[in-house]
Amino acid sequence: MNAATAAGLLHLIAAEPTLLASAPADPDESDLHLRVREGRHLCLGCGQPARCAVVVNSEEHGPRWLDLCSVCWQAVRRANEVVNG
């Protein structure tokens, strides 16, 4: 995933958070690790098995799971730094 695609993904998530599954309001490390270990979640960026899980908060729809593979996670992190930096 390139930076432009990652930035677009971040904008899509902000515009339509219901694309993501509902997440617990206050997840801890064990919730994040369990989500990844389940092995049944696919990367939102590329469709490969997700290796990272984070919770993004939508003001209107509450917390949502963002499941990504390692490569897409790095791209999204970099794009988020550029967008919010």
Biopython code that builds the backbone (N, CA, C, O; Angstrom):
import numpy as np
from Bio.PDB.StructureBuilder import StructureBuilder

atoms = [
    (1, "MET", "N", (0.852, -1.167, 0.000)),
    (1, "MET", "CA", (0.000, 0.000, 0.000)),
    (1, "MET", "C", (0.899, 1.231, 0.000)),
    (1, "MET", "O", (1.803, 1.345, 0.827)),
    (2, "ASN", "N", (0.651, 2.142, -0.918)),
    (2, "ASN", "CA", (1.449, 3.368, -0.937)),
    (2, "ASN", "C", (0.817, 4.431, -0.029)),
    (2, "ASN", "O", (-0.284, 4.240, 0.487)),
    (3, "ALA", "N", (1.521, 5.545, 0.158)),
    (3, "ALA", "CA", (1.064, 6.575, 1.095)),
    (3, "ALA", "C", (-0.269, 7.176, 0.680)),
    (3, "ALA", "O", (-1.115, 7.447, 1.532)),
    (4, "ALA", "N", (-0.470, 7.390, -0.617)),
    (4, "ALA", "CA", (-1.734, 7.965, -1.083)),
    (4, "ALA", "C", (-2.903, 7.023, -0.800)),
    (4, "ALA", "O", (-3.972, 7.468, -0.384)),
    (5, "THR", "N", (-2.708, 5.750, -1.020)),
    (5, "THR", "CA", (-3.752, 4.764, -0.745)),
    (5, "THR", "C", (-4.047, 4.712, 0.747)),
    (5, "THR", "O", (-5.207, 4.652, 1.154)),
    (6, "ALA", "N", (-2.999, 4.736, 1.561)),
    (6, "ALA", "CA", (-3.178, 4.708, 3.012)),
    (6, "ALA", "C", (-3.930, 5.949, 3.482)),
    (6, "ALA", "O", (-4.820, 5.851, 4.326)),
    (7, "ALA", "N", (-3.579, 7.120, 2.939)),
    (7, "ALA", "CA", (-4.282, 8.348, 3.303)),
    (7, "ALA", "C", (-5.752, 8.258, 2.887)),
    (7, "ALA", "O", (-6.638, 8.685, 3.628)),
    (8, "GLY", "N", (-6.006, 7.704, 1.708)),
    (8, "GLY", "CA", (-7.380, 7.512, 1.255)),
    (8, "GLY", "C", (-8.155, 6.581, 2.168)),
    (8, "GLY", "O", (-9.335, 6.803, 2.442)),
    (9, "LEU", "N", (-7.485, 5.535, 2.639)),
    (9, "LEU", "CA", (-8.114, 4.594, 3.561)),
    (9, "LEU", "C", (-8.493, 5.299, 4.858)),
    (9, "LEU", "O", (-9.577, 5.069, 5.394)),
    (10, "LEU", "N", (-7.622, 6.144, 5.361)),
    (10, "LEU", "CA", (-7.924, 6.888, 6.581)),
    (10, "LEU", "C", (-9.132, 7.804, 6.379)),
    (10, "LEU", "O", (-9.980, 7.919, 7.265)),
    (11, "HIS", "N", (-9.212, 8.453, 5.222)),
    (11, "HIS", "CA", (-10.347, 9.326, 4.933)),
    (11, "HIS", "C", (-11.636, 8.511, 4.818)),
    (11, "HIS", "O", (-12.686, 8.942, 5.295)),
    (12, "LEU", "N", (-11.561, 7.335, 4.186)),
    (12, "LEU", "CA", (-12.724, 6.472, 4.046)),
    (12, "LEU", "C", (-13.231, 6.028, 5.415)),
    (12, "LEU", "O", (-14.435, 6.032, 5.669)),
    (13, "ILE", "N", (-12.312, 5.649, 6.288)),
    (13, "ILE", "CA", (-12.695, 5.218, 7.635)),
    (13, "ILE", "C", (-13.383, 6.360, 8.382)),
    (13, "ILE", "O", (-14.378, 6.148, 9.075)),
    (14, "ALA", "N", (-12.845, 7.573, 8.234)),
    (14, "ALA", "CA", (-13.454, 8.731, 8.901)),
    (14, "ALA", "C", (-14.839, 9.015, 8.340)),
    (14, "ALA", "O", (-15.746, 9.390, 9.082)),
    (15, "ALA", "N", (-15.005, 8.837, 7.031)),
    (15, "ALA", "CA", (-16.285, 9.138, 6.391)),
    (15, "ALA", "C", (-17.322, 8.049, 6.631)),
    (15, "ALA", "O", (-18.515, 8.341, 6.722)),
    (16, "GLU", "N", (-16.882, 6.801, 6.735)),
    (16, "GLU", "CA", (-17.813, 5.679, 6.847)),
    (16, "GLU", "C", (-17.302, 4.649, 7.853)),
    (16, "GLU", "O", (-16.921, 3.543, 7.469)),
    (17, "PRO", "N", (-17.295, 5.008, 9.148)),
    (17, "PRO", "CA", (-16.755, 4.094, 10.155)),
    (17, "PRO", "C", (-17.553, 2.804, 10.294)),
    (17, "PRO", "O", (-17.051, 1.835, 10.864)),
    (18, "THR", "N", (-18.781, 2.767, 9.789)),
    (18, "THR", "CA", (-19.581, 1.551, 9.903)),
    (18, "THR", "C", (-19.029, 0.424, 9.041)),
    (18, "THR", "O", (-19.506, -0.708, 9.132)),
    (19, "LEU", "N", (-18.025, 0.713, 8.199)),
    (19, "LEU", "CA", (-17.340, -0.344, 7.454)),
    (19, "LEU", "C", (-16.528, -1.236, 8.392)),
    (19, "LEU", "O", (-16.163, -2.356, 8.033)),
    (20, "LEU", "N", (-16.251, -0.739, 9.582)),
    (20, "LEU", "CA", (-15.455, -1.465, 10.568)),
    (20, "LEU", "C", (-16.375, -2.083, 11.623)),
    (20, "LEU", "O", (-17.425, -1.527, 11.947)),
    (21, "ALA", "N", (-15.971, -3.228, 12.149)),
    (21, "ALA", "CA", (-16.744, -3.905, 13.202)),
    (21, "ALA", "C", (-16.702, -3.108, 14.505)),
    (21, "ALA", "O", (-15.709, -2.447, 14.806)),
    (22, "SER", "N", (-17.775, -3.177, 15.264)),
    (22, "SER", "CA", (-17.814, -2.522, 16.574)),
    (22, "SER", "C", (-16.743, -3.123, 17.480)),
    (22, "SER", "O", (-16.471, -4.323, 17.429)),
    (23, "ALA", "N", (-16.147, -2.280, 18.300)),
    (23, "ALA", "CA", (-15.085, -2.698, 19.225)),
    (23, "ALA", "C", (-15.489, -2.329, 20.647)),
    (23, "ALA", "O", (-16.386, -1.510, 20.849)),
    (24, "PRO", "N", (-14.827, -2.934, 21.636)),
    (24, "PRO", "CA", (-15.115, -2.550, 23.021)),
    (24, "PRO", "C", (-14.712, -1.096, 23.272)),
    (24, "PRO", "O", (-13.785, -0.580, 22.648)),
    (25, "ALA", "N", (-15.414, -0.452, 24.185)),
    (25, "ALA", "CA", (-15.169, 0.962, 24.458)),
    (25, "ALA", "C", (-13.789, 1.224, 25.054)),
    (25, "ALA", "O", (-13.184, 2.263, 24.789)),
    (26, "ASP", "N", (-13.296, 0.295, 25.849)),
    (26, "ASP", "CA", (-12.006, 0.513, 26.516)),
    (26, "ASP", "C", (-11.160, -0.760, 26.436)),
    (26, "ASP", "O", (-10.944, -1.428, 27.447)),
    (27, "PRO", "N", (-10.681, -1.094, 25.229)),
    (27, "PRO", "CA", (-9.920, -2.339, 25.092)),
    (27, "PRO", "C", (-8.558, -2.238, 25.766)),
    (27, "PRO", "O", (-7.956, -1.166, 25.824)),
    (28, "ASP", "N", (-8.087, -3.370, 26.272)),
    (28, "ASP", "CA", (-6.726, -3.400, 26.812)),
    (28, "ASP", "C", (-5.855, -4.242, 25.875)),
    (28, "ASP", "O", (-6.329, -4.732, 24.849)),
    (29, "GLU", "N", (-4.605, -4.401, 26.230)),
    (29, "GLU", "CA", (-3.651, -5.149, 25.387)),
    (29, "GLU", "C", (-4.150, -6.550, 25.076)),
    (29, "GLU", "O", (-3.983, -7.037, 23.958)),
    (30, "SER", "N", (-4.765, -7.205, 26.062)),
    (30, "SER", "CA", (-5.213, -8.578, 25.826)),
    (30, "SER", "C", (-6.327, -8.627, 24.778)),
    (30, "SER", "O", (-6.404, -9.586, 24.009)),
    (31, "ASP", "N", (-7.191, -7.607, 24.736)),
    (31, "ASP", "CA", (-8.238, -7.551, 23.709)),
    (31, "ASP", "C", (-7.616, -7.440, 22.315)),
    (31, "ASP", "O", (-8.060, -8.096, 21.372)),
    (32, "LEU", "N", (-6.593, -6.607, 22.200)),
    (32, "LEU", "CA", (-5.924, -6.419, 20.916)),
    (32, "LEU", "C", (-5.231, -7.702, 20.463)),
    (32, "LEU", "O", (-5.335, -8.094, 19.301)),
    (33, "HIS", "N", (-4.528, -8.347, 21.381)),
    (33, "HIS", "CA", (-3.822, -9.584, 21.048)),
    (33, "HIS", "C", (-4.799, -10.708, 20.696)),
    (33, "HIS", "O", (-4.554, -11.480, 19.769)),
    (34, "LEU", "N", (-5.890, -10.797, 21.427)),
    (34, "LEU", "CA", (-6.897, -11.819, 21.136)),
    (34, "LEU", "C", (-7.494, -11.605, 19.751)),
    (34, "LEU", "O", (-7.697, -12.566, 19.009)),
    (35, "ARG", "N", (-7.773, -10.370, 19.399)),
    (35, "ARG", "CA", (-8.335, -10.058, 18.073)),
    (35, "ARG", "C", (-7.414, -10.573, 16.969)),
    (35, "ARG", "O", (-7.884, -11.159, 15.994)),
    (36, "VAL", "N", (-6.128, -10.360, 17.113)),
    (36, "VAL", "CA", (-5.160, -10.801, 16.096)),
    (36, "VAL", "C", (-5.015, -12.319, 16.127)),
    (36, "VAL", "O", (-4.982, -12.955, 15.074)),
    (37, "ARG", "N", (-4.929, -12.908, 17.319)),
    (37, "ARG", "CA", (-4.755, -14.361, 17.441)),
    (37, "ARG", "C", (-5.928, -15.148, 16.888)),
    (37, "ARG", "O", (-5.757, -16.287, 16.454)),
    (38, "GLU", "N", (-7.119, -14.561, 16.897)),
    (38, "GLU", "CA", (-8.290, -15.265, 16.361)),
    (38, "GLU", "C", (-8.056, -15.701, 14.914)),
    (38, "GLU", "O", (-8.562, -16.734, 14.478)),
    (39, "GLY", "N", (-7.288, -14.905, 14.184)),
    (39, "GLY", "CA", (-6.893, -15.280, 12.836)),
    (39, "GLY", "C", (-7.984, -15.258, 11.782)),
    (39, "GLY", "O", (-7.770, -15.722, 10.662)),
    (40, "ARG", "N", (-9.136, -14.734, 12.119)),
    (40, "ARG", "CA", (-10.215, -14.757, 11.133)),
    (40, "ARG", "C", (-10.523, -13.386, 10.544)),
    (40, "ARG", "O", (-11.472, -13.231, 9.775)),
    (41, "HIS", "N", (-9.722, -12.401, 10.905)),
    (41, "HIS", "CA", (-9.956, -11.040, 10.431)),
    (41, "HIS", "C", (-8.987, -10.717, 9.299)),
    (41, "HIS", "O", (-7.804, -11.052, 9.357)),
    (42, "LEU", "N", (-9.507, -10.066, 8.282)),
    (42, "LEU", "CA", (-8.683, -9.719, 7.122)),
    (42, "LEU", "C", (-8.295, -8.258, 7.165)),
    (42, "LEU", "O", (-9.005, -7.421, 7.723)),
    (43, "CYS", "N", (-7.160, -7.971, 6.568)),
    (43, "CYS", "CA", (-6.650, -6.613, 6.475)),
    (43, "CYS", "C", (-7.611, -5.769, 5.629)),
    (43, "CYS", "O", (-7.979, -6.161, 4.522)),
    (44, "LEU", "N", (-8.005, -4.632, 6.148)),
    (44, "LEU", "CA", (-8.886, -3.735, 5.416)),
    (44, "LEU", "C", (-8.198, -3.165, 4.179)),
    (44, "LEU", "O", (-8.857, -2.812, 3.201)),
    (45, "GLY", "N", (-6.870, -3.079, 4.227)),
    (45, "GLY", "CA", (-6.139, -2.510, 3.101)),
    (45, "GLY", "C", (-5.944, -3.454, 1.937)),
    (45, "GLY", "O", (-6.123, -3.057, 0.785)),
    (46, "CYS", "N", (-5.575, -4.713, 2.215)),
    (46, "CYS", "CA", (-5.197, -5.610, 1.111)),
    (46, "CYS", "C", (-5.911, -6.955, 1.120)),
    (46, "CYS", "O", (-5.818, -7.706, 0.149)),
    (47, "GLY", "N", (-6.618, -7.272, 2.193)),
    (47, "GLY", "CA", (-7.355, -8.528, 2.252)),
    (47, "GLY", "C", (-6.572, -9.718, 2.771)),
    (47, "GLY", "O", (-7.132, -10.807, 2.899)),
    (48, "GLN", "N", (-5.299, -9.544, 3.073)),
    (48, "GLN", "CA", (-4.495, -10.620, 3.659)),
    (48, "GLN", "C", (-4.891, -10.784, 5.128)),
    (48, "GLN", "O", (-5.553, -9.907, 5.683)),
    (49, "PRO", "N", (-4.500, -11.885, 5.766)),
    (49, "PRO", "CA", (-4.810, -12.032, 7.202)),
    (49, "PRO", "C", (-4.250, -10.859, 8.011)),
    (49, "PRO", "O", (-3.101, -10.456, 7.830)),
    (50, "ALA", "N", (-5.069, -10.328, 8.892)),
    (50, "ALA", "CA", (-4.646, -9.196, 9.720)),
    (50, "ALA", "C", (-3.642, -9.648, 10.769)),
    (50, "ALA", "O", (-3.803, -10.710, 11.370)),
    (51, "ARG", "N", (-2.621, -8.858, 10.987)),
    (51, "ARG", "CA", (-1.599, -9.118, 12.006)),
    (51, "ARG", "C", (-1.586, -8.031, 13.072)),
    (51, "ARG", "O", (-0.894, -8.148, 14.083)),
    (52, "CYS", "N", (-2.358, -6.974, 12.837)),
    (52, "CYS", "CA", (-2.433, -5.848, 13.762)),
    (52, "CYS", "C", (-3.898, -5.473, 13.941)),
    (52, "CYS", "O", (-4.684, -5.545, 12.996)),
    (53, "ALA", "N", (-4.256, -5.080, 15.134)),
    (53, "ALA", "CA", (-5.607, -4.610, 15.411)),
    (53, "ALA", "C", (-5.506, -3.368, 16.281)),
    (53, "ALA", "O", (-4.790, -3.347, 17.282)),
    (54, "VAL", "N", (-6.222, -2.354, 15.888)),
    (54, "VAL", "CA", (-6.310, -1.131, 16.684)),
    (54, "VAL", "C", (-7.775, -0.731, 16.744)),
    (54, "VAL", "O", (-8.590, -1.183, 15.940)),
    (55, "VAL", "N", (-8.092, 0.108, 17.690)),
    (55, "VAL", "CA", (-9.448, 0.617, 17.804)),
    (55, "VAL", "C", (-9.428, 2.088, 17.417)),
    (55, "VAL", "O", (-8.651, 2.880, 17.951)),
    (56, "VAL", "N", (-10.299, 2.436, 16.476)),
    (56, "VAL", "CA", (-10.466, 3.833, 16.090)),
    (56, "VAL", "C", (-11.806, 4.289, 16.651)),
    (56, "VAL", "O", (-12.769, 3.521, 16.670)),
    (57, "ASN", "N", (-11.868, 5.517, 17.099)),
    (57, "ASN", "CA", (-13.092, 6.025, 17.711)),
    (57, "ASN", "C", (-13.813, 6.964, 16.763)),
    (57, "ASN", "O", (-13.238, 7.923, 16.249)),
    (58, "SER", "N", (-15.065, 6.671, 16.547)),
    (58, "SER", "CA", (-15.938, 7.506, 15.739)),
    (58, "SER", "C", (-16.873, 8.237, 16.697)),
    (58, "SER", "O", (-17.523, 7.614, 17.537)),
    (59, "GLU", "N", (-16.937, 9.547, 16.567)),
    (59, "GLU", "CA", (-17.807, 10.316, 17.458)),
    (59, "GLU", "C", (-19.259, 9.851, 17.337)),
    (59, "GLU", "O", (-19.974, 9.765, 18.335)),
    (60, "GLU", "N", (-19.680, 9.558, 16.129)),
    (60, "GLU", "CA", (-21.069, 9.197, 15.878)),
    (60, "GLU", "C", (-21.368, 7.719, 16.109)),
    (60, "GLU", "O", (-22.463, 7.370, 16.551)),
    (61, "HIS", "N", (-20.392, 6.841, 15.810)),
    (61, "HIS", "CA", (-20.655, 5.402, 15.839)),
    (61, "HIS", "C", (-19.866, 4.646, 16.899)),
    (61, "HIS", "O", (-19.988, 3.425, 16.994)),
    (62, "GLY", "N", (-19.072, 5.332, 17.687)),
    (62, "GLY", "CA", (-18.331, 4.689, 18.758)),
    (62, "GLY", "C", (-17.080, 3.976, 18.273)),
    (62, "GLY", "O", (-16.673, 4.146, 17.123)),
    (63, "PRO", "N", (-16.459, 3.167, 19.154)),
    (63, "PRO", "CA", (-15.198, 2.497, 18.824)),
    (63, "PRO", "C", (-15.395, 1.407, 17.769)),
    (63, "PRO", "O", (-16.397, 0.693, 17.768)),
    (64, "ARG", "N", (-14.410, 1.301, 16.871)),
    (64, "ARG", "CA", (-14.445, 0.333, 15.774)),
    (64, "ARG", "C", (-13.078, -0.323, 15.636)),
    (64, "ARG", "O", (-12.044, 0.307, 15.860)),
    (65, "TRP", "N", (-13.092, -1.623, 15.257)),
    (65, "TRP", "CA", (-11.844, -2.351, 15.017)),
    (65, "TRP", "C", (-11.276, -1.967, 13.654)),
    (65, "TRP", "O", (-12.003, -1.889, 12.664)),
    (66, "LEU", "N", (-9.982, -1.732, 13.620)),
    (66, "LEU", "CA", (-9.261, -1.566, 12.364)),
    (66, "LEU", "C", (-8.245, -2.697, 12.305)),
    (66, "LEU", "O", (-7.260, -2.700, 13.044)),
    (67, "ASP", "N", (-8.490, -3.652, 11.426)),
    (67, "ASP", "CA", (-7.628, -4.821, 11.263)),
    (67, "ASP", "C", (-6.754, -4.624, 10.033)),
    (67, "ASP", "O", (-7.259, -4.344, 8.946)),
    (68, "LEU", "N", (-5.450, -4.769, 10.201)),
    (68, "LEU", "CA", (-4.500, -4.557, 9.110)),
    (68, "LEU", "C", (-3.377, -5.581, 9.177)),
    (68, "LEU", "O", (-3.054, -6.088, 10.251)),
    (69, "CYS", "N", (-2.780, -5.884, 8.023)),
    (69, "CYS", "CA", (-1.552, -6.677, 8.009)),
    (69, "CYS", "C", (-0.406, -5.749, 8.426)),
    (69, "CYS", "O", (-0.602, -4.540, 8.544)),
    (70, "SER", "N", (0.763, -6.297, 8.645)),
    (70, "SER", "CA", (1.895, -5.487, 9.106)),
    (70, "SER", "C", (2.296, -4.414, 8.102)),
    (70, "SER", "O", (2.591, -3.282, 8.484)),
    (71, "VAL", "N", (2.307, -4.766, 6.827)),
    (71, "VAL", "CA", (2.716, -3.808, 5.781)),
    (71, "VAL", "C", (1.728, -2.644, 5.697)),
    (71, "VAL", "O", (2.134, -1.483, 5.656)),
    (72, "CYS", "N", (0.441, -2.956, 5.673)),
    (72, "CYS", "CA", (-0.575, -1.901, 5.594)),
    (72, "CYS", "C", (-0.595, -1.062, 6.871)),
    (72, "CYS", "O", (-0.825, 0.146, 6.815)),
    (73, "TRP", "N", (-0.357, -1.692, 8.016)),
    (73, "TRP", "CA", (-0.301, -0.949, 9.275)),
    (73, "TRP", "C", (0.789, 0.114, 9.226)),
    (73, "TRP", "O", (0.572, 1.254, 9.638)),
    (74, "GLN", "N", (1.960, -0.261, 8.721)),
    (74, "GLN", "CA", (3.056, 0.705, 8.623)),
    (74, "GLN", "C", (2.693, 1.846, 7.674)),
    (74, "GLN", "O", (2.981, 3.007, 7.966)),
    (75, "ALA", "N", (2.065, 1.528, 6.547)),
    (75, "ALA", "CA", (1.665, 2.559, 5.582)),
    (75, "ALA", "C", (0.623, 3.498, 6.185)),
    (75, "ALA", "O", (0.700, 4.712, 6.000)),
    (76, "VAL", "N", (-0.344, 2.942, 6.902)),
    (76, "VAL", "CA", (-1.377, 3.762, 7.525)),
    (76, "VAL", "C", (-0.782, 4.631, 8.622)),
    (76, "VAL", "O", (-1.160, 5.795, 8.760)),
    (77, "ARG", "N", (0.139, 4.088, 9.400)),
    (77, "ARG", "CA", (0.813, 4.896, 10.438)),
    (77, "ARG", "C", (1.530, 6.087, 9.823)),
    (77, "ARG", "O", (1.414, 7.215, 10.304)),
    (78, "ARG", "N", (2.283, 5.820, 8.739)),
    (78, "ARG", "CA", (3.005, 6.913, 8.079)),
    (78, "ARG", "C", (2.038, 7.939, 7.498)),
    (78, "ARG", "O", (2.259, 9.142, 7.636)),
    (79, "ALA", "N", (0.974, 7.482, 6.854)),
    (79, "ALA", "CA", (-0.012, 8.405, 6.273)),
    (79, "ALA", "C", (-0.704, 9.222, 7.365)),
    (79, "ALA", "O", (-0.979, 10.407, 7.173)),
    (80, "ASN", "N", (-0.981, 8.603, 8.497)),
    (80, "ASN", "CA", (-1.615, 9.320, 9.600)),
    (80, "ASN", "C", (-0.705, 10.413, 10.132)),
    (80, "ASN", "O", (-1.176, 11.490, 10.499)),
    (81, "GLU", "N", (0.591, 10.148, 10.175)),
    (81, "GLU", "CA", (1.549, 11.170, 10.635)),
    (81, "GLU", "C", (1.566, 12.351, 9.685)),
    (81, "GLU", "O", (1.654, 13.498, 10.122)),
    (82, "VAL", "N", (1.483, 12.081, 8.376)),
    (82, "VAL", "CA", (1.493, 13.148, 7.375)),
    (82, "VAL", "C", (0.191, 13.941, 7.430)),
    (82, "VAL", "O", (0.211, 15.171, 7.393)),
    (83, "VAL", "N", (-0.948, 13.238, 7.520)),
    (83, "VAL", "CA", (-2.258, 13.886, 7.548)),
    (83, "VAL", "C", (-2.433, 14.714, 8.811)),
    (83, "VAL", "O", (-2.949, 15.830, 8.756)),
    (84, "ASN", "N", (-2.010, 14.178, 9.939)),
    (84, "ASN", "CA", (-2.206, 14.865, 11.220)),
    (84, "ASN", "C", (-0.989, 15.647, 11.689)),
    (84, "ASN", "O", (-1.058, 16.370, 12.683)),
    (85, "GLY", "N", (0.110, 15.508, 10.986)),
    (85, "GLY", "CA", (1.352, 16.137, 11.417)),
    (85, "GLY", "C", (1.431, 17.531, 11.055)),
    (85, "GLY", "O", (2.426, 18.192, 11.354)),
]
sb = StructureBuilder()
sb.init_structure("model")
sb.init_model(0)
sb.init_chain("A")
sb.init_seg("    ")
for serial, (resi, resn, name, xyz) in enumerate(atoms, 1):
    if name == "N":
        sb.init_residue(resn, " ", resi, " ")
    sb.init_atom(name, np.array(xyz, "f"), 0.0, 1.0, " ", f" {name:<3s}", serial, name[0])
structure = sb.get_structure()
